[in-house]
């Protein structure tokens, strides 16, 4: 991600969470992020699907949300990272995806995964022990539906007629084996902000996954790798920590109860476990230049979660990412008022 290499795409990911029960305000704030990102020239805006509310809510219906975002933006691409595929009817999901893609002028990116909440599986009457099998089964149907093939019954095809999703389907993975499997299907690779259950840093854990993906890739088009990272720039590290430190620490302590992190982490270790890039833009750029996965990425996906900064601080951090952090890494905004291409790196 230096001069002389193709331009990478810059995105942001929101889990659509607030600090209270006012979800209407939380959703409005998240929509404003899409508008701001569109104006700043970011390439992709992503949302995460959560059926079980986390702190301050969450988004259970991402495609309804993205349809609204499509009407408020003109060029930024719109994606899910991820849609919990085993809990969806893949034919019905294909209809929603094709509809938002049509309304947005072909701006959809579709990220899918298996999810992790047993409660969500129970609520939808699905067997959580079969999450990998269900993901594979549903992805096969979804791909066929988005290719315009007959699905569900003889003579039935989804409408509107889908655009070309050959290079627009992403899979979230958590192992080298999963990464190689995603490559074998021709899916783009989505890597999470943190490597749960590992003591080593996230990029050290994920680099072998990325290598496995690239080794297994055998498609005519180039592979695409999206790296999600917690990034919060401010005027200095102290200011950044004031906005995100306590939230990240509390989230790490919560996750320790499920075994994702060790018990009793202090704030600094919590930030390390979440692989957080925080501080001044210069500090963040210097840290990113040591990142082991980022040089292989085609997409950098920034997020603030598990922190929930106030809206003004969130917008300001997004501005600093777009105007100082990402340009120093070699990114430049796409031309204004022109939709971002689906797969090409320009």
N, C-alpha and C positions, 0 to 999 in steps of 0.2 A: 504494500500500500504506500508506495513512494513514487516519485516522479519517474516517468518512463513506463509505468505499469498502467493497464486500463483503469478507467475510473470505476470506483466501487460505488454502490448505492448506499445511501444513508437513510435509516429508518428510525422510528421510535415505537415503543410498545407500551400500551397502557392496560392495566388490569382493572381499570374503571372502579377505583375505590376512593372513598372519602373518609372523613373523620367522624361522621355521625350518620343518623338514619335517613337523612334527606337525600334519597337517591335521585330525585329529580334534579337537584343541584349538582350532584356528583356526575350524572350523565351529561348535563349541560356543560360542565367544566371539561369533561373528556371530549365533547364535540368541539369545544373551543380550541383544544390542543390540535385537533385535525385541521382546523381553519388556520391556526398559527403556523403549523408545520407546512401546510400548503403554500402559505405566503413566504415562508423562509426558504422554500425550494427543496425541502426534504423529499426523498423519493418514495417512501412507503410509510404508511401508518398502520400499525398492527394492534389488534385487541386480543385479549385472552378470554376464553370461555370458562366460567366457573358457575356451576349450578348451585353449589353450597356457598352461602355468603361467607366471605372472609371479614376481616376488620373493615368496616365502612362499606360493605356491600360487595359488588362484583357484577359481572355481566353474564347473564344466562342465555341471552338471545343475540349473538353477535351480528347475525346477518341483517336483522332489523335495524340495529345500530348503524351498521355500515351503509345501509340504504340511505339513512338520513345524512350520514357523513358525505355520501356521494353527491347529494343535492347541494351541499354547502361548500364543496371544493371543486376544483376544475382540473387539476393535473396529478395530484398525489395518488399513488396506488393504495389500495385498501385490502388488508389481509387479516387473517386469523392466525395467531400463534399461541394456542392452537384451538381448533374445533375438536371436541372430544368425540371422536368418530364412532366408537362402539355404542354410544348412547343415541346416535342419530339413525333414522331411516335413510340409507344412502341415496335412494331415489328422490325422496323428498328434499334432502339436503342439496342434491344436484339442481333441483328446481330453484331453490333459494339462491344458490351461487350464480346460476345462469341469469336470474332476474337482476341481481345486483350488478353483475357484470354488464348486462345490457343497459341498465339505467346509468351506469358510470362511464360508459364508452369504452369498455374493455379494460378496466383498471383493477380487476380483482386478482389477489394472490391467495391461494388456499393452503393453509397449513393445518395438518391433522396430527393427532396423536391419540394415545390410549387413555390419558388421564390417570389420576392416582387416588381418587376418593372412593372408598368402598360405599360410603353413604349415597353418593350419586348413582352408583351402579344399582344399589338396592332400590332407590327411588324410581328408577326406570325399568326395574325388573330384569336387569342383566346380571350375568354371573361374572363377578370381578375376577375370578380365577381364569376366565377365558378372554381376558382383555386383549392379549396379543393376537389370539386367533380371530376374535371379532374384528379387531382393527384390520387385519389382512383381508378378511372376507368382505367387509364393508368397503374397503378401499378399492378392491377389484370391481365391485358393482359401481362405485362412484366414478371410477375412471371410465368405465364403459358408457355410463350415462352421459358424462361430459364429452365423450367422443361422438355423441349423437347416435349411439347404437341402441338397439332394442333392449329394454330392461324391464323386469317385473312380469311382463306378459307379452306374448307375440303381438307385434304391431305397435307397442307403446314406446314412445320416445319422449324425453322431457322437453318442455317448452319454457321459455324461448329457446331456440336452437343455440346451444352453447358455442362460444368462441373456441379458439384453439388453446387448450390447457396443457399442451405437451410439456412446457417448461414452467408451469405455474403451480404445480402441486409440491408441497413441502411436507416433510415428515420430521417430527421431533423424536430424537433418539437419546438413549442413555447408556450406550455401550458401543464397542467397536463392532460387535456382531450386528447390532441394530443399524449402525451406519452402513455396513456392507450390504445389509438387506435392502435398505432404502436405495442405495445405488443400483442394486440389481433390478429394482422396479422402475428406475429412471426418475425417482423423486429427488427434489432438492433437499439439502440437509439443513435442519434447524438445530442449533445448539443452545442449551439453556444458560442462564446467567450464572448458575452455580452447579457444581458437581457434588450432589448430596451423597453422604456415606463414604466420602474419601477425605483423607487428611491432607494430601497434596493440593497445591493450588489448582483452581479450575482449569486453567489453560494447560497445565501439565497433564491433567487427567484427560482432557478432551483432545489433545493433539494426536494421540494414537487413534482415537475414533475418526478424526479427520483424515488421517493417513489411510486408514482402512477404507473409508468412503472413496477416496481418490483412486486407490488401488483397484477397487471393485468397479469403478465407473467404466462403462464400455459403450456409451451412447455417442452418436455423431456430434451432438451439440456439447458445448462445454458444461462441466459440472457447476452447480451453484451452491454456495455455502453461506448460510446466515448465522452470524455470531451475535447472540444477545448478551449485553453487558449492562450492569448497573453503572450509570455515569451521571455524576452530579457536579458540574462546575459552578464555582462561585468566585468571589474576589480573592478568597484564600481558604485554606483548609479548615480553619476554625469556623468560618461562616458556613461552609458546606456541612460540617459535622453538626452544627446547630440545627440544620434543616433535616438531616437524614440519620444522624447517629443513633438517637434513642429508638427510632422506628426499626432500624436494622437490628439493633440489639434485642429488642422485644421479639421480633420475628424469629431470630435465631434461637432464643430461649423456647419459644413455642414449638419450633421444629425439632428441638432436642427431645421433646416428649414423644415424638414418633420415631426417634432414632436417626433422623436425617443428619443431625449434628450432635456432638458430644454435649453432655450436661455442663452447666456452669461456665459457659463462655463469657469472657468480658467483651466490652464493646469493640476493641481493636481486633480481637480474634473473630468476632461476628462479621465485621467488615471484610476481613480476609476471606472468611468462608463464603461470603457472598461475592467475592472477587470484585469489590467496589472500587471504582475509579472516581475519586473525589478530591476536591481542592481547587486550586487555580487552574485555568486552562493550560498553562505551561506545565504544571505538575501532572495533569492528566495525560497530555501529549507524551511527556517523557515516560510515563508508566505504560502507555499503549505501545510505545516503541520496543518494550521488552516483552510484549504479549506473544505467546507462542502459537496461537491459532489465528490471530488476526491477519498475518501475512497471506494466509490461504483463503481468506474470506472474500466473497463477492458482495456481501451485504453486512454492514455493521448496524445492528438493531439496538438502539439505546433505550434504557428504561430507568425509572426512578423507584419502582417497586422493589422491595417491600416498604420503602419509605413513602409517605404521603405528604409531601410538602404543600404549603398553601399555594393557591392558584397563581398568585403573582410570582412567587419564587419558582414555580414549575415552568411558567412561560419564560422567565428570565434564563433559567438553566437551558431550556430548549434553544433559545436564541444564542447563548454562548456555545452550545454544541455546534450549531449551524454556521456561526460566523467566526469562531476561533479554534475550537477543538478539531472538528472534521477537516477544515481546510488545511490545517497544519499537517494532517495525515495524508493529504493528497486528494481530498474530495472537493468537488465544486458543484454548485447547484445546476440542475438542468435548466435549459432556457425557460423563461416564464411563459405561462399560458400554453405550454406544449405538454401533453400527457407524457409521463415517464414511460419509456419502452418496457415491455414485460420482461424480457430476458436479456437483451443485449447490454453488454457493458460498453459504454461509449468513451 
